[in-house]
Amino acid sequence: MPFGKLSDQKAREIVPGFYGKFVHTDRMTVSYWTIDAGALLPEHRHPHEQITTVIEGQLELTVAGETQVLGPLEIAVIPGDTVHAGRAVTDCLVIDVFQPARDDYR
């Protein structure tokens, strides 16, 4: 189906305070996140390449030991198998794009 409404999807809490809606193709996943202020994304890694874009709010990200607070329309590019973690400084809206697709989010 080439068209749909994100509003028709029920958000899933993947880690405490991180609520995601997901769109998948055979080769990529786009995640739309609503994140509560103060929510922590534990340090982790995965084989997927990731591009994170903050739409609203402030998100502190640590990628390969480097930390930066991202605001609206700022991005982070995270290579596959790179250790990263995060913390929502404020309530946030964030879009993540993953390649290859995140089967664990299906």
Backbone as numpy.savetxt, mean C-alpha at the origin, in Angstrom:
# Nx Ny Nz CAx CAy CAz Cx Cy Cz
-13.97 -8.25 -16.82 -14.82 -7.08 -16.82 -13.93 -5.84 -16.82
-14.04 -4.96 -17.81 -13.14 -3.80 -17.89 -13.55 -2.63 -16.98
-14.77 -2.64 -16.43 -15.22 -1.50 -15.62 -15.80 -2.00 -14.31
-15.77 -1.16 -13.32 -16.33 -1.51 -12.02 -16.32 -0.30 -11.11
-16.84 -0.48 -9.91 -16.87 0.58 -8.91 -16.10 0.12 -7.68
-15.10 0.89 -7.31 -14.35 0.59 -6.11 -15.27 0.63 -4.89
-16.28 1.50 -4.94 -17.20 1.63 -3.81 -18.03 0.36 -3.59
-18.11 -0.52 -4.59 -18.85 -1.77 -4.44 -18.05 -2.83 -3.67
-16.75 -2.60 -3.49 -15.92 -3.57 -2.78 -15.94 -3.30 -1.29
-15.91 -4.38 -0.53 -15.78 -4.28 0.93 -14.29 -4.24 1.27
-13.89 -3.28 2.07 -12.48 -3.18 2.48 -12.14 -4.32 3.43
-10.90 -4.82 3.30 -10.40 -5.88 4.19 -9.25 -5.33 5.02
-9.28 -5.60 6.32 -8.19 -5.16 7.20 -7.06 -6.19 7.10
-5.96 -5.81 6.48 -4.84 -6.72 6.23 -3.89 -6.77 7.43
-3.57 -5.62 7.98 -2.90 -5.52 9.28 -3.70 -4.48 10.05
-3.61 -4.46 11.39 -4.44 -3.53 12.15 -4.31 -2.08 11.66
-5.46 -1.50 11.30 -5.51 -0.11 10.85 -5.29 0.10 9.37
-4.99 -0.95 8.61 -4.78 -0.87 7.16 -5.93 -1.59 6.46
-6.82 -0.83 5.82 -8.01 -1.37 5.17 -7.84 -1.24 3.66
-7.85 -2.37 2.96 -7.55 -2.36 1.53 -8.69 -2.85 0.66
-8.75 -2.27 -0.52 -9.60 -2.73 -1.62 -8.64 -3.03 -2.77
-8.87 -4.13 -3.49 -7.86 -4.64 -4.42 -8.45 -4.88 -5.80
-7.65 -4.52 -6.80 -7.97 -4.79 -8.20 -6.80 -5.59 -8.77
-7.12 -6.70 -9.43 -6.08 -7.61 -9.93 -6.20 -7.81 -11.44
-5.04 -7.96 -12.06 -4.96 -8.52 -13.41 -4.11 -9.79 -13.26
-3.81 -10.42 -14.36 -2.96 -11.60 -14.29 -1.56 -11.27 -13.77
-1.09 -10.03 -14.03 0.31 -9.70 -13.72 0.51 -8.58 -12.70
-0.57 -7.94 -12.23 -0.38 -6.86 -11.27 -1.56 -6.74 -10.34
-1.32 -6.06 -9.22 -2.37 -5.76 -8.24 -2.27 -4.28 -7.89
-3.43 -3.62 -7.84 -3.52 -2.24 -7.36 -4.32 -2.29 -6.06
-3.74 -1.69 -5.01 -4.36 -1.68 -3.69 -4.72 -0.25 -3.32
-5.94 -0.07 -2.87 -6.43 1.23 -2.41 -6.59 1.13 -0.90
-5.78 1.87 -0.16 -5.72 1.74 1.29 -6.32 2.96 1.99
-7.09 2.70 3.01 -7.47 3.69 4.02 -6.73 3.26 5.28
-5.93 4.16 5.83 -5.06 3.80 6.94 -5.34 4.73 8.11
-5.53 4.14 9.30 -5.78 4.91 10.51 -4.49 5.54 11.02
-4.60 6.77 11.51 -3.45 7.45 12.12 -2.85 6.55 13.20
-1.53 6.43 13.19 -0.83 5.63 14.18 -0.67 4.17 13.83
-1.35 3.70 12.78 -1.25 2.29 12.40 0.17 1.97 11.94
0.64 0.79 12.32 2.00 0.37 12.00 1.99 -0.77 10.99
2.83 -0.66 9.98 3.07 -1.74 9.03 4.40 -2.36 9.43
4.38 -3.58 9.97 5.62 -4.18 10.45 6.64 -4.35 9.32
7.90 -4.40 9.71 8.97 -4.63 8.75 8.73 -5.97 8.06
8.85 -5.96 6.73 8.61 -7.17 5.95 9.27 -7.03 4.58
9.21 -8.08 3.81 9.68 -8.07 2.43 8.81 -9.04 1.65
8.75 -8.84 0.35 8.02 -9.73 -0.55 8.69 -9.64 -1.92
8.45 -10.62 -2.78 9.14 -10.62 -4.08 8.60 -9.58 -5.06
7.47 -8.97 -4.74 6.82 -8.04 -5.66 7.49 -6.67 -5.68
7.63 -6.08 -6.86 7.98 -4.67 -6.97 6.77 -3.87 -6.50
7.01 -2.71 -5.91 5.90 -1.93 -5.35 6.14 -0.45 -5.59
5.08 0.24 -6.00 5.09 1.70 -6.06 3.98 2.18 -5.13
4.35 3.01 -4.16 3.40 3.55 -3.20 3.20 5.03 -3.49
1.93 5.45 -3.58 1.59 6.85 -3.78 0.65 7.29 -2.66
1.03 8.32 -1.92 0.16 8.88 -0.89 -0.79 9.86 -1.58
-2.07 9.68 -1.36 -3.09 10.57 -1.92 -3.49 11.63 -0.90
-3.70 11.20 0.34 -4.03 12.12 1.43 -3.28 11.68 2.68
-2.90 12.64 3.50 -2.27 12.35 4.78 -0.76 12.29 4.70
-0.17 11.77 5.77 1.28 11.63 5.87 1.61 10.20 6.29
2.47 9.56 5.51 2.87 8.18 5.75 4.38 8.12 5.88
4.85 7.64 7.02 6.29 7.45 7.21 6.66 6.06 6.70
7.59 6.01 5.77 8.06 4.74 5.22 9.54 4.59 5.46
9.94 3.37 5.78 11.35 3.02 5.85 11.58 1.96 4.80
12.48 2.24 3.87 12.80 1.32 2.77 14.31 1.10 2.79
14.71 -0.16 2.99 16.13 -0.51 3.02 16.91 0.38 3.99
16.31 0.66 5.15 16.98 1.43 6.18 16.87 2.94 6.06
16.28 3.45 4.98 16.11 4.90 4.79 14.66 5.28 5.09
14.47 6.28 5.95 13.13 6.69 6.38 12.80 8.07 5.84
11.54 8.20 5.38 11.05 9.49 4.91 9.54 9.55 5.16
9.05 10.74 5.46 7.61 10.97 5.60 7.10 11.47 4.25
6.15 10.74 3.69 5.56 11.11 2.40 4.24 11.81 2.62
3.99 12.86 1.85 2.73 13.58 1.87 2.01 13.38 0.55
0.92 14.12 0.35 0.11 13.95 -0.85 0.92 14.05 -2.14
0.69 13.07 -3.00 1.30 12.94 -4.33 2.79 12.68 -4.29
3.30 12.23 -3.15 4.67 11.77 -3.07 4.68 10.25 -3.17
5.78 9.71 -3.71 5.84 8.29 -4.00 7.08 7.65 -3.39
7.00 6.33 -3.28 8.16 5.50 -2.95 8.17 4.34 -3.92
9.35 4.01 -4.42 9.53 2.86 -5.30 10.32 1.83 -4.51
9.71 0.66 -4.33 10.29 -0.38 -3.49 10.61 -1.59 -4.36
11.88 -1.87 -4.57 12.24 -3.04 -5.37 11.77 -4.34 -4.69
11.59 -5.38 -5.47 11.23 -6.67 -4.91 12.27 -7.14 -3.92
11.80 -7.86 -2.89 12.65 -8.47 -1.86 13.44 -7.46 -1.05
12.90 -6.23 -0.91 13.54 -5.17 -0.13 12.78 -5.00 1.18
13.50 -4.97 2.29 12.87 -4.79 3.60 12.28 -3.39 3.69
11.01 -3.32 4.15 10.36 -2.03 4.32 9.31 -2.11 5.43
8.95 -0.93 5.96 7.98 -0.82 7.04 7.33 0.54 6.95
6.24 0.75 7.69 5.57 2.05 7.63 4.80 2.37 8.89
4.43 3.65 8.97 3.61 4.16 10.07 2.79 5.33 9.55
1.49 5.29 9.79 0.64 6.40 9.38 0.76 7.51 10.42
1.32 8.63 10.00 1.45 9.79 10.89 0.07 10.40 11.12
-0.75 10.43 10.07 -2.13 10.90 10.12 -3.00 9.84 9.44
-4.31 10.03 9.44 -5.16 9.21 8.59 -4.68 9.37 7.16
-4.67 8.28 6.39 -4.11 8.32 5.04 -5.00 7.62 4.03
-4.90 8.07 2.80 -5.36 7.34 1.63 -4.13 7.09 0.78
-3.89 5.83 0.43 -2.66 5.44 -0.26 -3.01 4.45 -1.36
-2.31 4.54 -2.49 -2.44 3.56 -3.56 -1.10 2.85 -3.71
-1.15 1.51 -3.69 0.03 0.69 -3.96 -0.20 -0.08 -5.25
0.83 -0.16 -6.07 0.81 -0.99 -7.28 1.89 -2.04 -7.11
1.51 -3.31 -7.31 2.43 -4.43 -7.15 2.56 -5.19 -8.46
3.79 -5.63 -8.75 4.03 -6.49 -9.89 5.06 -7.52 -9.47
4.84 -8.81 -9.63 3.63 -9.45 -10.16 2.45 -9.31 -9.21
1.32 -9.84 -9.64 0.09 -9.75 -8.84 0.30 -10.36 -7.45
-0.38 -9.78 -6.47 -0.36 -10.28 -5.09 -1.47 -11.31 -4.92
-1.14 -12.57 -5.10 -2.15 -13.61 -4.95 -2.68 -13.67 -3.51
-1.86 -13.26 -2.54 -2.31 -13.27 -1.15 -3.38 -12.20 -0.88
-3.59 -11.26 -1.79 -4.63 -10.24 -1.63 -5.88 -10.58 -2.45
-5.89 -11.68 -3.16 -7.08 -12.05 -3.96 -8.20 -12.50 -3.06
